[in-house]
């Protein structure tokens, strides 16, 4: 199950305003964030949609999807399978 998705945007504040307005009819609001770095919108039931500045250094600079799994063991199994299938560790 996907728990959150993060996408980089070129203009964080313009994108924040856009998504605040676009999500308004759905009741989705900013849950947390840091000005100039990222904003996370609460979509309910533990799901988040996040936007980050494409200018941010580090892990928030690329498209990101997080999955919910039952245990750390499942995370390790997924990781090992993905590496075997040709993924690269970042």
C-alpha angles and dihedrals in degrees: 000000000000112000102178143359125204123196128184117236130194095224111033099187094045089049091047090054091046094051093043089057096039093047094044096093089051094051094240113149137176109277098184144328145137123261110250094014115055148327127212121206118206109230093179134255092054096304122132135191110202133191122195134186111263084219093062114114121228134020096347095067099089139050109286134192124181124202127203114232134176100245149355087259089062089050090054092046091050091047093050092047092049092049090048089051091055106272120143125225113240 
